[in-house]
Amino acid sequence: VLREGLRDRYTLRLMYHRTLLPSEHGEEVVVADLGDLDAMRHAADGMAAIVHLAGNPSTRASFTDVLSANIVGVYHVYEAARETGVPRVVFASTNHVTGMYERDGCLVLPDLPVRPDSYYGASKAYGEALGRYYHDQHGLQVVCLRIGSFLPKPTGARALGTWISPRDMVQLTWRSIEAPVGYAVVYGISGNTRRQWDLTSARALLGYEPEDNGEQFAAEVLGMAP
């Protein structure tokens, strides 16, 4: 989705690990492993920004499962950016960094203390903290996106509040690349009526204005009239 949505705005270098899609006109493709710092330097060299989406996304993953990609791998991304002079990293974090708040049913702001609900959530909290260190120590610009439910449309009651549509994900990403910020943590969801995560910082810091709202699917998802 991001490849299609961003290609008219930027020249893209796509990094794959296992799944390799055919390259289109104007695109570069590299194949690399997050565990290989030299390969990450090669992938980063000459870029104006890195959008880092790779990692183990399972909330059931063990610590061992997330160690390579989500702990060592994110260090390699930041370090490769620093060494090659890439000024900005957009880091795909997750709502699971604050997943325990969701059980309380309260509105969650990005500046609340982290409360991860899994090793996956904790590993992404580490990625946010490491990004803060690289910003403060080395001047790297870092935007952390606590992404919700990235789906074509909501598939359940929870997703009515946590959904982010494909076009809103594209907008949030390009704004994260271009906004004049040094370090930011924002929630990545559409303008959902039932959201539990605050979008104020995404709007104020990035200029993000979501175009979609999960509520348009409420009748379909819940099986009742709007």
N, C-alpha and C positions, 0 to 999 in steps of 0.2 A: 504493500500500500504506500509506504513512504517513497519507495523507488519511483513509482508512477507519479506520486503527488509532488515530488521535489525535483524531478529531472528537468522541468522547464525553467527552474529557478537557479539550479546549480549544475556544475559539472561533477559527476559522481564517480567515486571509486568505491566499489562494493567489495566487502570482505566476507568470504564464506568459509565455513569449516568443513561441513560434509555436503550439504545440498548446494549444488552449483547450477544456477540458472544461466541461460545464454545471454551474453552481453548485447546491449543495444548500441546504436550509434552514439558516440560521444562518451560512453561509459568505459571505465577501467574495471577489471576484476582481479582480485588477488585471493589466494587460498591460504589460510593461515590458522594457527592454533593460538588461543589466548595464552597458553602456557609458554610460548616461545617469544621471549622479549625481542630478539633480533628480528623475527618475523613481524612483530608489532611495530617496530621502528620502520621497517620497510613499508608497511601498510600506511603508516601515519605521515611519512615524509612528503612534504610539499602541500599538505592539506591546509585549508583555512579553518576547518572545524572537524571534529569527530562526533558522530552520533553513535553512541555505544549501546547496542541492543542485546549483545550476546550474554549468555549465562544460563544456569540451571534454574528454571522457573517453578519448580515443584514445591508446593508447601509441605509435601511429605518427604522431601529430601533430607537425608542425614547430614551431619556436619561434614563428613567425608565427601559426600556427594557435591556439596557447594564449595568445598575448599579450593579446588583447582580453578574453576571458571569465575566464581563470584568473589573470591578473596584474592588469590594470586593473580588471576586474570585482570581484575579491575586495576590492581597496582600496575600491571604491565601497560595498560591503556594510558593511565595518567603519566607514567614515567616515559613512555614513548612520545607522548605529546610534549612533555617538558624537553626531552632531549632533541627533538626534531623541530621545535619552535612552533608547534600548532597552538594557537592562542586559546582555543575553546573546546571543551568537551561537554556534550549533552548526554547525561547519564540516565539511562532507563532504570529508575528505581521502581518502587512498588508501594501500593497501599498497605501491603502487609508489614511495612515498617512500623505502622501504628495500628496493626490489626486488632490488638486487644481493646482499644477504645471502642471499636465497632460493637463489641459485646455489650458495652454500656449504653449504646444507643444515643451517644452525644455527638454534637457537631465537633469535628476535629480540625484544628488549625495547624498549619505546617510548623509553627514554632513551639508546639507542645513537645514535651520529652518523648522520645521514641518508646514504643511499647510493641516490639515485634511479636508476631504470633507463631513463628516457626524459625528454623535455621535459615530458611530462604529469606524471610523478613529481616533477620538479624544480619545476614550477609549483605543485604542491600543497605541497611543502616550503616554498616562499615564502609560501603562504597560512598555514601553521602559524606561521612566523616573524613574519609581519606581525600575526597574532593575538596572539602573545606581546608584541610591541611595544605594541599597543593595550591590552593588559591592564596592562602595567607603566607605560606613560605616561599612560593615560586611565582606567584602572580598569574597562575592559570585561571582562566575564566571557566566556571563550572555551573551548569544548570541541571538540577536533579528533578526528574519528572516522576512523581509517585502515581504511576499509571493505574487506572481502575480496570474495568472489564472491557478490553478491546475486542469488539464483536461487530458484525454487520448490523445487528440490532439486538436489544436485550432478550435474553432467553429465560429469564426467571424474575421473581419478585425483587430479589436483591439487586439484580442488574439494572432495574429501573432507576436506581440511585447511583450505581457505580459505573454505568456505561460510558464509554467514550467512542464516538462514531469515527469511522475512517477519515472523513474530511476534517473533523475537529482534531484528530491526531496529527494530520498533516499540518494544519495551521499551528498547533501548539509547538510542533517541532521546528518549523521555519522561524517562528517568533523566538524560540529558545536559541537558535543560531544567531539571530540578528539583534536581539534586544541589548541595549547598553547596560548590562549588569555584570558584576564581578562574580558573585556567587548567589545562588537562589535555590530554594526548595519549594516546589509547587505541586499541587494535585492535578493530575491529568484525567479529567472527566468532562463530559459534555455539560450543558447548562441544565442539568436534571432537577426537576421540581423536588424529588425525594432524596437529594444528595445529603450525605452526612459529612462530606469533606468540603472545606472552605476554598472557594476559588478567588478570594480577594487578592492574594499575592500574585496569582497567575495573571489576573487582569491588570493590576497596578504595575508589576515589574516587567511583564512581557508584552502587555497590550492584547492579551488573549481575549477573544470574544467568541465563545462557542456558538455555533449555528444550529445545533441539534439539542433535543431534549427527550430523554427516555420516556417521558410521559405520553408521547404520541403513540407508544406501543402498550400503554397500560391496559386498555380494554382487551387487547389480544392476549397479553401475558396473564392477566388475572382472570380473564373470562367473564368480565362484567362490563356494564355500560360505563363510559367516562364519567 
